[in-house]
C-alpha cells in the first residue's frame, strides 16, 4: 500500500493505492469464461496461448490500428452515489483513451454482458472484437471516502494484466479515473501516460481592443477549469514548475511587464525581482531551482538565469549588438538551451550550452522560427514557423535535422509537450472579419507528434499560451 501525491490545489489529494491479488480461475469460472473450447482435445487454460495476439503492442502499431478496448461501467457497491460514480469514471477512462487516438473504445451497445469484479467471460468479449477489458467496482467506505477496484484483462490470452485498488475522498473520483487511464496506457503501450496532468493557459475574453487575459488552469481533458487571476492585469506565457505546484508567468501589474511566480496551493503571487528593462518568456530549469527568461537591454534582449527565490540575474547571452534573444528552454538533462534569436539577421533557433557558450543555429528551413520547446524525452524540439502569411507547428531533432510540419493555419503558435513527449498542444486563431474583431477565435489544439489525431480542446473562453504540467512526482 502506498500514497499517490497530488496537486494541493485539488483539495484532499491523498490517494491510497493497493495491489489486488489475481482472481482465482476455478474450473467453474474457466467454463463460464469460455475457456472450455477444445484445442487439440484439451482445454485452453488462462495464460498466453501460443499464437494468440496480446493487447500489449507498440505505440506505432496502435497509431495504425487502435487497440479495441471494452470499458463497462464500474459496479456500484454499498448504495449512495457509487453506481453513478462507476458510470462517470468509466466515461472518463473511455474518453481519455479514445482521445489519444491509440485506443478504440467499443460501443457499450455491443456488449454481450457488463463488467463485474469476477473473472470475465472471455468469449463474450472476444466475440465483439475486444482485445482488452476493464472491470471494477466503486465501494463506499463511509463518510466521504470510496474504494475503487480496477482490473485490466488481456482477452485473447485470457490473462489479468493489472489489479489495483484506490481509496480516496469522493471528490477525487475524476483524478482516480485519470490515474487508471495512465495505468492502462502504460501497461498496453509500454510508455507512461499523460492523463493525470493539467494544462495552464491564458483565458481571453472581451473586445479585441480591450482584451482581458487571465491565468487559467484545467485538467488535460478540459475539465475542472478555473481562473487563477482576475484579469485586472494582463497575463502571458505561463509555465509549470517541474516538481512544485507553482507557475511562472509574465504579468503587466501596474503596466510594468515582469515575471511572477504563482503558488497554486495558496494563490500567492510574487514578482521575481524588480530588474531594469522588461522580463519575459520565463521557463523553469529541469531541477526547479532557477528560472531562465529574457530581459530587455537597450534595443535588444538577452537570456538570463535567476534563482527561483530571487537574486541577481546571470547573463547567458549578450544583447550588446542589439540582437533579440528570447524564448529559452532547457533540454531535459539541463545541459543545453534552445532559444530564438535574430542575431543572424532573421528570427531563427539556436542551441547553446547551459553555461551560455557555443550558440549554434539549428533552423534552416524557409521562413522564421519561434517559441522552441524541448521534448521531455530529449529527442525533439517543437517550434512555430512563419512562412509568408502562414504559420505552422513543427518538430525537428536537436541538431536541426528531420524537420517535420505537423499543422499549418492562418495563425498557430506556442507548442507545449505532454510529459510523455507523445502529444503536443498549441493554440490556433481564426481571422477577424472586421475591425471590431467579429469572427475572431483562439482555441487550444492537441496533436500527436507524428501529425495525426489533431483535436480542438473545449474551454469556456478563448484560450492561448498553453503549458502542460509534468506528471505528479
DACORNOR-V814525 format. One record per pair of residues at least 6 apart in sequence whose C-alpha atoms are under 7 Angstrom apart, sorted by the first residue. I is the first residue (numbers start at 0). J is the second residue. D is the distance in whole Angstrom. If there is no record, write none. Layout:
i=I j=J d=D
i=I j=J d=D
//
This chain:
i=0 j=15 d=7
i=0 j=16 d=6
i=0 j=17 d=5
i=1 j=15 d=6
i=1 j=16 d=5
i=1 j=17 d=7
i=2 j=13 d=6
i=2 j=14 d=5
i=2 j=15 d=4
i=2 j=16 d=6
i=3 j=13 d=6
i=3 j=14 d=5
i=3 j=15 d=6
i=3 j=16 d=7
i=4 j=12 d=7
i=4 j=13 d=6
i=4 j=471 d=7
i=4 j=472 d=7
i=5 j=12 d=5
i=5 j=13 d=7
i=5 j=471 d=6
i=6 j=12 d=6
i=6 j=244 d=6
i=7 j=264 d=5
i=8 j=263 d=6
i=8 j=264 d=5
i=13 j=167 d=7
i=14 j=165 d=6
i=14 j=166 d=6
i=14 j=167 d=5
i=15 j=165 d=5
i=15 j=166 d=5
i=15 j=167 d=7
i=16 j=163 d=7
i=16 j=164 d=6
i=16 j=165 d=5
i=16 j=166 d=7
i=17 j=163 d=6
i=17 j=164 d=5
i=17 j=165 d=6
i=18 j=162 d=6
i=18 j=163 d=5
i=18 j=164 d=6
i=19 j=162 d=5
i=19 j=163 d=5
i=19 j=164 d=6
i=20 j=162 d=7
i=21 j=159 d=7
i=21 j=162 d=7
i=22 j=118 d=7
i=28 j=118 d=7
i=29 j=35 d=7
i=31 j=120 d=6
i=32 j=119 d=6
i=32 j=120 d=4
i=32 j=121 d=5
i=32 j=122 d=6
i=33 j=120 d=6
i=33 j=121 d=6
i=33 j=122 d=5
i=34 j=42 d=7
i=34 j=43 d=6
i=34 j=44 d=6
i=35 j=42 d=5
i=35 j=43 d=7
i=36 j=42 d=6
i=36 j=43 d=7
i=37 j=43 d=7
i=45 j=156 d=6
i=45 j=157 d=5
i=45 j=158 d=6
i=46 j=156 d=5
i=46 j=157 d=6
i=46 j=158 d=6
i=47 j=156 d=4
i=48 j=156 d=6
i=51 j=155 d=6
i=51 j=156 d=6
i=52 j=155 d=6
i=53 j=153 d=6
i=53 j=155 d=6
i=53 j=156 d=6
i=54 j=66 d=7
i=54 j=130 d=5
i=54 j=131 d=6
i=54 j=153 d=6
i=54 j=187 d=6
i=55 j=187 d=4
i=55 j=188 d=6
i=56 j=187 d=6
i=56 j=188 d=5
i=57 j=188 d=5
i=57 j=189 d=7
i=58 j=188 d=6
i=61 j=101 d=5
i=62 j=100 d=7
i=62 j=101 d=5
i=65 j=100 d=7
i=65 j=101 d=5
i=65 j=102 d=4
i=65 j=103 d=6
i=66 j=101 d=6
i=66 j=102 d=4
i=66 j=103 d=6
i=66 j=130 d=7
i=67 j=102 d=6
i=67 j=103 d=5
i=67 j=104 d=6
i=67 j=105 d=6
i=67 j=128 d=7
i=67 j=129 d=5
i=67 j=130 d=6
i=67 j=131 d=7
i=68 j=102 d=7
i=68 j=103 d=6
i=68 j=104 d=5
i=68 j=105 d=6
i=68 j=129 d=5
i=68 j=130 d=6
i=68 j=131 d=5
i=68 j=132 d=6
i=69 j=104 d=6
i=69 j=105 d=5
i=69 j=129 d=6
i=69 j=131 d=6
i=69 j=132 d=5
i=69 j=133 d=6
i=70 j=89 d=6
i=70 j=93 d=7
i=70 j=104 d=7
i=70 j=132 d=6
i=70 j=133 d=5
i=70 j=134 d=7
i=71 j=89 d=7
i=71 j=107 d=7
i=71 j=113 d=6
i=71 j=114 d=5
i=71 j=133 d=7
i=71 j=134 d=7
i=72 j=85 d=6
i=72 j=86 d=5
i=72 j=89 d=5
i=72 j=114 d=7
i=73 j=85 d=4
i=73 j=86 d=6
i=73 j=89 d=6
i=73 j=134 d=6
i=73 j=135 d=5
i=73 j=136 d=5
i=73 j=137 d=6
i=74 j=82 d=6
i=74 j=85 d=6
i=74 j=115 d=6
i=74 j=135 d=6
i=74 j=136 d=4
i=74 j=137 d=6
i=75 j=81 d=4
i=75 j=82 d=4
i=75 j=85 d=6
i=75 j=136 d=6
i=75 j=137 d=5
i=75 j=138 d=6
i=76 j=136 d=7
i=76 j=137 d=6
i=76 j=138 d=5
i=76 j=139 d=7
i=77 j=138 d=6
i=77 j=139 d=6
i=81 j=137 d=6
i=81 j=138 d=6
i=81 j=139 d=7
i=85 j=136 d=7
i=85 j=137 d=6
i=88 j=173 d=7
i=88 j=176 d=5
i=91 j=176 d=6
i=92 j=176 d=6
i=92 j=177 d=7
i=92 j=180 d=5
i=93 j=104 d=6
i=95 j=180 d=7
i=95 j=194 d=7
i=96 j=102 d=6
i=96 j=180 d=7
i=97 j=103 d=6
i=97 j=104 d=6
i=100 j=452 d=6
i=109 j=127 d=7
i=111 j=123 d=6
i=112 j=123 d=7
i=114 j=134 d=5
i=115 j=134 d=6
i=115 j=135 d=6
i=116 j=134 d=6
i=116 j=135 d=5
i=116 j=136 d=7
i=121 j=154 d=6
i=121 j=157 d=7
i=125 j=154 d=6
i=129 j=154 d=7
i=130 j=153 d=6
i=130 j=154 d=5
i=130 j=155 d=6
i=131 j=152 d=6
i=131 j=153 d=5
i=131 j=154 d=5
i=132 j=151 d=6
i=132 j=152 d=5
i=132 j=153 d=7
i=132 j=154 d=7
i=133 j=149 d=7
i=133 j=150 d=6
i=133 j=151 d=5
i=133 j=152 d=6
i=134 j=149 d=6
i=134 j=150 d=5
i=134 j=151 d=7
i=135 j=148 d=5
i=135 j=149 d=4
i=135 j=150 d=6
i=136 j=147 d=6
i=136 j=148 d=5
i=136 j=149 d=7
i=137 j=145 d=7
i=137 j=146 d=6
i=137 j=147 d=5
i=137 j=148 d=7
i=138 j=145 d=6
i=138 j=146 d=5
i=138 j=147 d=6
i=139 j=145 d=5
i=139 j=146 d=6
i=140 j=146 d=7
i=143 j=168 d=5
i=143 j=169 d=6
i=144 j=167 d=6
i=144 j=168 d=4
i=144 j=169 d=5
i=145 j=166 d=6
i=145 j=167 d=6
i=145 j=168 d=6
i=145 j=169 d=6
i=146 j=164 d=7
i=146 j=165 d=6
i=146 j=166 d=4
i=146 j=167 d=7
i=147 j=164 d=5
i=147 j=165 d=5
i=147 j=166 d=6
i=148 j=163 d=6
i=148 j=164 d=4
i=148 j=165 d=6
i=149 j=162 d=6
i=149 j=163 d=6
i=149 j=164 d=6
i=150 j=161 d=5
i=150 j=162 d=4
i=150 j=163 d=7
i=151 j=159 d=6
i=151 j=160 d=5
i=151 j=161 d=5
i=151 j=162 d=7
i=152 j=158 d=6
i=152 j=159 d=4
i=152 j=160 d=5
i=153 j=159 d=6
i=153 j=160 d=6
i=174 j=195 d=7
i=177 j=194 d=5
i=177 j=195 d=5
i=178 j=194 d=7
i=178 j=195 d=6
i=180 j=194 d=7
i=181 j=191 d=7
i=181 j=192 d=4
i=181 j=193 d=6
i=181 j=194 d=6
i=184 j=191 d=7
i=184 j=192 d=6
i=185 j=191 d=5
i=185 j=192 d=6
i=191 j=419 d=6
i=192 j=419 d=6
i=193 j=417 d=6
i=193 j=418 d=6
i=193 j=419 d=6
i=193 j=470 d=7
i=194 j=219 d=6
i=195 j=470 d=7
i=196 j=218 d=6
i=196 j=219 d=6
i=196 j=468 d=6
i=196 j=469 d=7
i=196 j=470 d=6
i=197 j=216 d=7
i=197 j=217 d=6
i=197 j=218 d=4
i=197 j=219 d=5
i=197 j=467 d=6
i=197 j=468 d=5
i=198 j=216 d=6
i=198 j=217 d=5
i=198 j=218 d=6
i=198 j=219 d=6
i=198 j=465 d=6
i=198 j=466 d=6
i=198 j=467 d=5
i=198 j=468 d=6
i=199 j=215 d=6
i=199 j=216 d=4
i=199 j=217 d=7
i=199 j=237 d=7
i=199 j=465 d=6
i=199 j=466 d=5
i=199 j=467 d=7
i=200 j=214 d=6
i=200 j=215 d=5
i=200 j=216 d=6
i=200 j=237 d=7
i=200 j=462 d=7
i=200 j=463 d=6
i=200 j=464 d=5
i=200 j=465 d=4
i=200 j=466 d=6
i=201 j=212 d=6
i=201 j=213 d=6
i=201 j=214 d=5
i=201 j=215 d=6
i=201 j=234 d=7
i=201 j=235 d=6
i=201 j=462 d=6
i=201 j=463 d=5
i=201 j=464 d=6
i=202 j=212 d=5
i=202 j=213 d=5
i=202 j=214 d=6
i=202 j=215 d=6
i=202 j=460 d=6
i=202 j=461 d=6
i=202 j=462 d=5
i=202 j=463 d=7
i=203 j=210 d=7
i=203 j=211 d=6
i=203 j=212 d=5
i=203 j=213 d=7
i=203 j=460 d=6
i=203 j=461 d=5
i=203 j=462 d=6
i=204 j=210 d=6
i=204 j=211 d=5
i=204 j=212 d=7
i=204 j=460 d=6
i=204 j=461 d=6
i=205 j=211 d=6
i=206 j=435 d=7
i=206 j=436 d=7
i=207 j=435 d=7
i=207 j=436 d=6
i=211 j=230 d=6
i=211 j=233 d=7
i=212 j=230 d=6
i=212 j=233 d=5
i=212 j=234 d=6
i=213 j=226 d=7
i=213 j=228 d=5
i=213 j=229 d=6
i=213 j=230 d=5
i=213 j=233 d=7
i=213 j=234 d=6
i=214 j=226 d=6
i=214 j=227 d=5
i=214 j=228 d=5
i=214 j=234 d=6
i=215 j=225 d=6
i=215 j=226 d=4
i=215 j=227 d=5
i=216 j=224 d=6
i=216 j=225 d=6
i=216 j=226 d=6
i=217 j=223 d=5
i=217 j=224 d=4
i=217 j=225 d=6
i=218 j=224 d=7
i=221 j=456 d=7
i=221 j=457 d=6
i=221 j=458 d=6
i=232 j=250 d=6
i=232 j=251 d=5
i=232 j=252 d=5
i=233 j=250 d=6
i=233 j=251 d=5
i=234 j=249 d=6
i=234 j=250 d=5
i=234 j=251 d=7
i=235 j=248 d=6
i=235 j=249 d=5
i=235 j=250 d=6
i=236 j=248 d=5
i=236 j=249 d=6
i=236 j=280 d=6
i=236 j=464 d=6
i=237 j=246 d=6
i=237 j=247 d=6
i=237 j=248 d=4
i=237 j=249 d=7
i=237 j=466 d=7
i=238 j=246 d=5
i=238 j=247 d=5
i=238 j=248 d=6
i=238 j=282 d=6
i=238 j=466 d=6
i=239 j=245 d=6
i=239 j=246 d=5
i=239 j=247 d=7
i=239 j=466 d=7
i=239 j=468 d=6
i=240 j=246 d=6
i=240 j=283 d=6
i=240 j=287 d=6
i=241 j=285 d=6
i=241 j=287 d=6
i=241 j=469 d=6
i=242 j=287 d=7
i=242 j=472 d=7
i=244 j=262 d=6
i=244 j=263 d=5
i=244 j=264 d=7
i=245 j=260 d=7
i=245 j=261 d=6
i=245 j=262 d=5
i=245 j=263 d=6
i=246 j=260 d=6
i=246 j=261 d=5
i=246 j=262 d=7
i=247 j=258 d=7
i=247 j=259 d=6
i=247 j=260 d=4
i=247 j=261 d=6
i=247 j=281 d=6
i=247 j=282 d=7
i=248 j=258 d=6
i=248 j=259 d=5
i=248 j=260 d=6
i=248 j=281 d=6
i=249 j=256 d=7
i=249 j=257 d=6
i=249 j=258 d=4
i=249 j=259 d=6
i=249 j=279 d=6
i=249 j=280 d=7
i=250 j=256 d=6
i=250 j=257 d=6
i=250 j=258 d=6
i=250 j=259 d=7
i=251 j=257 d=7
i=256 j=277 d=6
i=256 j=278 d=7
i=257 j=270 d=7
i=257 j=277 d=6
i=257 j=278 d=5
i=257 j=279 d=7
i=258 j=270 d=6
i=258 j=271 d=6
i=258 j=278 d=6
i=258 j=279 d=6
i=258 j=281 d=7
i=259 j=268 d=7
i=259 j=269 d=5
i=259 j=270 d=4
i=259 j=271 d=5
i=260 j=268 d=6
i=260 j=269 d=5
i=260 j=270 d=6
i=260 j=271 d=7
i=261 j=267 d=6
i=261 j=268 d=5
i=261 j=269 d=7
i=262 j=268 d=7
i=271 j=309 d=6
i=272 j=309 d=6
i=276 j=294 d=6
i=276 j=295 d=5
i=276 j=296 d=6
i=277 j=294 d=6
i=277 j=295 d=5
i=278 j=292 d=7
i=278 j=293 d=6
i=278 j=294 d=4
i=278 j=295 d=7
i=279 j=292 d=6
i=279 j=293 d=5
i=279 j=294 d=6
i=280 j=292 d=5
i=280 j=293 d=6
i=280 j=325 d=7
i=280 j=326 d=5
i=281 j=290 d=6
i=281 j=291 d=6
i=281 j=292 d=4
i=282 j=290 d=6
i=282 j=291 d=5
i=282 j=292 d=6
i=282 j=328 d=6
i=283 j=289 d=6
i=283 j=290 d=4
i=283 j=291 d=6
i=284 j=290 d=6
i=284 j=291 d=7
i=284 j=329 d=6
i=284 j=333 d=7
i=285 j=331 d=6
i=285 j=333 d=6
i=288 j=306 d=6
i=288 j=307 d=6
i=289 j=304 d=7
i=289 j=305 d=5
i=289 j=306 d=4
i=289 j=307 d=5
i=290 j=304 d=6
i=290 j=305 d=5
i=290 j=306 d=6
i=290 j=307 d=6
i=291 j=303 d=6
i=291 j=304 d=5
i=291 j=305 d=6
i=291 j=327 d=7
i=292 j=302 d=6
i=292 j=303 d=6
i=292 j=304 d=7
i=292 j=326 d=7
i=292 j=327 d=6
i=293 j=300 d=6
i=293 j=301 d=5
i=293 j=302 d=5
i=293 j=303 d=6
i=293 j=324 d=7
i=293 j=325 d=5
i=293 j=326 d=7
i=294 j=300 d=5
i=294 j=301 d=5
i=294 j=302 d=6
i=294 j=303 d=7
i=295 j=301 d=6
i=296 j=318 d=7
i=298 j=321 d=5
i=299 j=318 d=5
i=299 j=321 d=4
i=299 j=322 d=5
i=299 j=323 d=5
i=300 j=318 d=5
i=300 j=322 d=7
i=300 j=323 d=5
i=300 j=324 d=5
i=300 j=325 d=7
i=301 j=316 d=5
i=301 j=317 d=6
i=301 j=318 d=5
i=301 j=323 d=7
i=301 j=324 d=5
i=301 j=325 d=7
i=302 j=314 d=6
i=302 j=315 d=5
i=302 j=316 d=5
i=302 j=324 d=6
i=302 j=325 d=7
i=302 j=327 d=7
i=303 j=312 d=6
i=303 j=313 d=5
i=303 j=314 d=4
i=303 j=315 d=5
i=304 j=312 d=5
i=304 j=313 d=5
i=304 j=314 d=7
i=305 j=311 d=7
i=305 j=312 d=5
i=305 j=313 d=6
i=315 j=354 d=7
i=315 j=355 d=4
i=316 j=355 d=6
i=322 j=340 d=7
i=322 j=341 d=6
i=322 j=342 d=5
i=323 j=340 d=5
i=323 j=341 d=6
i=323 j=342 d=7
i=324 j=338 d=7
i=324 j=339 d=6
i=324 j=340 d=4
i=325 j=338 d=6
i=325 j=339 d=6
i=325 j=340 d=6
i=326 j=338 d=5
i=326 j=339 d=6
i=326 j=370 d=6
i=326 j=371 d=7
i=327 j=336 d=6
i=327 j=337 d=6
i=327 j=338 d=4
i=328 j=336 d=5
i=328 j=337 d=5
i=328 j=338 d=6
i=328 j=372 d=6
i=328 j=373 d=7
i=329 j=335 d=6
i=329 j=336 d=4
i=329 j=337 d=6
i=329 j=373 d=7
i=330 j=336 d=6
i=330 j=373 d=6
i=330 j=377 d=6
i=331 j=375 d=6
i=331 j=377 d=6
i=333 j=353 d=7
i=334 j=352 d=6
i=334 j=353 d=5
i=335 j=350 d=7
i=335 j=351 d=6
i=335 j=352 d=4
i=335 j=353 d=5
i=336 j=350 d=6
i=336 j=351 d=5
i=336 j=352 d=6
i=336 j=353 d=6
i=337 j=348 d=7
i=337 j=349 d=6
i=337 j=350 d=4
i=337 j=351 d=7
i=337 j=371 d=7
i=338 j=348 d=6
i=338 j=349 d=5
i=338 j=350 d=7
i=338 j=371 d=6
i=339 j=346 d=7
i=339 j=347 d=5
i=339 j=348 d=4
i=339 j=349 d=6
i=339 j=369 d=6
i=340 j=346 d=5
i=340 j=347 d=6
i=340 j=348 d=6
i=341 j=347 d=6
i=345 j=367 d=7
i=346 j=367 d=5
i=346 j=368 d=6
i=347 j=362 d=6
i=347 j=367 d=6
i=347 j=368 d=5
i=347 j=369 d=7
i=348 j=360 d=6
i=348 j=361 d=6
i=348 j=362 d=5
i=348 j=368 d=6
i=348 j=369 d=7
i=349 j=358 d=6
i=349 j=359 d=5
i=349 j=360 d=4
i=349 j=361 d=6
i=350 j=358 d=5
i=350 j=359 d=5
i=350 j=360 d=6
i=350 j=361 d=7
i=351 j=357 d=5
i=351 j=358 d=4
i=351 j=359 d=6
i=361 j=398 d=6
i=361 j=399 d=4
i=362 j=399 d=6
i=365 j=386 d=7
i=366 j=384 d=7
i=366 j=385 d=5
i=366 j=386 d=4
i=367 j=384 d=6
i=367 j=385 d=5
i=367 j=386 d=7
i=368 j=382 d=7
i=368 j=383 d=6
i=368 j=384 d=5
i=368 j=385 d=6
i=369 j=382 d=6
i=369 j=383 d=5
i=369 j=384 d=6
i=370 j=382 d=5
i=370 j=383 d=6
i=370 j=413 d=6
i=371 j=380 d=6
i=371 j=381 d=6
i=371 j=382 d=4
i=372 j=380 d=6
i=372 j=381 d=5
i=372 j=382 d=7
i=372 j=415 d=7
i=373 j=379 d=6
i=373 j=380 d=5
i=373 j=381 d=6
i=374 j=380 d=6
i=374 j=416 d=6
i=374 j=420 d=6
i=375 j=418 d=6
i=375 j=419 d=7
i=375 j=420 d=6
i=376 j=420 d=6
i=378 j=396 d=6
i=378 j=397 d=7
i=379 j=394 d=6
i=379 j=395 d=6
i=379 j=396 d=5
i=379 j=397 d=6
i=380 j=394 d=5
i=380 j=395 d=5
i=380 j=396 d=6
i=380 j=397 d=6
i=381 j=393 d=6
i=381 j=394 d=4
i=381 j=395 d=7
i=381 j=414 d=6
i=382 j=392 d=6
i=382 j=393 d=6
i=382 j=394 d=6
i=382 j=414 d=6
i=383 j=390 d=7
i=383 j=391 d=6
i=383 j=392 d=5
i=383 j=393 d=6
i=383 j=412 d=6
i=383 j=413 d=7
i=384 j=390 d=6
i=384 j=391 d=5
i=384 j=392 d=6
i=385 j=391 d=6
i=389 j=407 d=7
i=389 j=408 d=6
i=389 j=409 d=6
i=389 j=410 d=7
i=390 j=407 d=6
i=390 j=408 d=6
i=390 j=409 d=6
i=390 j=410 d=5
i=390 j=411 d=6
i=391 j=404 d=7
i=391 j=406 d=6
i=391 j=407 d=4
i=391 j=408 d=6
i=391 j=411 d=6
i=392 j=404 d=6
i=392 j=405 d=6
i=392 j=406 d=5
i=392 j=407 d=7
i=392 j=411 d=7
i=392 j=412 d=7
i=393 j=403 d=5
i=393 j=404 d=4
i=393 j=405 d=5
i=394 j=402 d=6
i=394 j=403 d=5
i=394 j=404 d=7
i=395 j=401 d=5
i=395 j=402 d=4
i=395 j=403 d=6
i=405 j=450 d=5
i=409 j=429 d=7
i=410 j=427 d=6
i=410 j=428 d=5
i=410 j=429 d=7
i=411 j=426 d=6
i=411 j=427 d=4
i=411 j=428 d=6
i=412 j=425 d=6
i=412 j=426 d=6
i=412 j=427 d=7
i=413 j=425 d=5
i=413 j=426 d=6
i=413 j=464 d=6
i=414 j=423 d=6
i=414 j=424 d=6
i=414 j=425 d=4
i=415 j=423 d=5
i=415 j=424 d=5
i=415 j=425 d=6
i=415 j=465 d=7
i=415 j=466 d=6
i=415 j=467 d=6
i=416 j=422 d=6
i=416 j=423 d=5
i=416 j=424 d=6
i=416 j=467 d=6
i=417 j=423 d=6
i=417 j=467 d=6
i=418 j=469 d=5
i=418 j=470 d=6
i=421 j=447 d=6
i=421 j=448 d=6
i=422 j=445 d=7
i=422 j=446 d=6
i=422 j=447 d=4
i=422 j=448 d=6
i=423 j=445 d=6
i=423 j=446 d=5
i=423 j=447 d=6
i=423 j=448 d=6
i=424 j=443 d=7
i=424 j=444 d=5
i=424 j=445 d=4
i=424 j=446 d=6
i=424 j=465 d=7
i=425 j=443 d=6
i=425 j=444 d=5
i=425 j=445 d=6
i=425 j=465 d=6
i=426 j=441 d=7
i=426 j=442 d=5
i=426 j=443 d=4
i=426 j=444 d=6
i=426 j=463 d=5
i=426 j=464 d=7
i=427 j=441 d=6
i=427 j=442 d=5
i=427 j=443 d=6
i=427 j=444 d=7
i=428 j=440 d=5
i=428 j=441 d=4
i=428 j=442 d=6
i=429 j=439 d=5
i=429 j=440 d=5
i=429 j=441 d=7
i=430 j=438 d=7
i=430 j=439 d=5
i=431 j=437 d=5
i=431 j=438 d=5
i=431 j=439 d=4
i=432 j=438 d=5
i=440 j=461 d=6
i=441 j=461 d=5
i=441 j=462 d=5
i=441 j=463 d=6
i=442 j=455 d=7
i=442 j=456 d=7
i=442 j=461 d=6
i=442 j=462 d=5
i=442 j=463 d=7
i=443 j=455 d=6
i=443 j=456 d=5
i=443 j=462 d=6
i=443 j=463 d=6
i=444 j=453 d=7
i=444 j=454 d=6
i=444 j=455 d=4
i=444 j=456 d=6
i=445 j=453 d=6
i=445 j=454 d=5
i=445 j=455 d=6
i=446 j=452 d=6
i=446 j=453 d=4
i=446 j=454 d=6
i=447 j=453 d=7
//
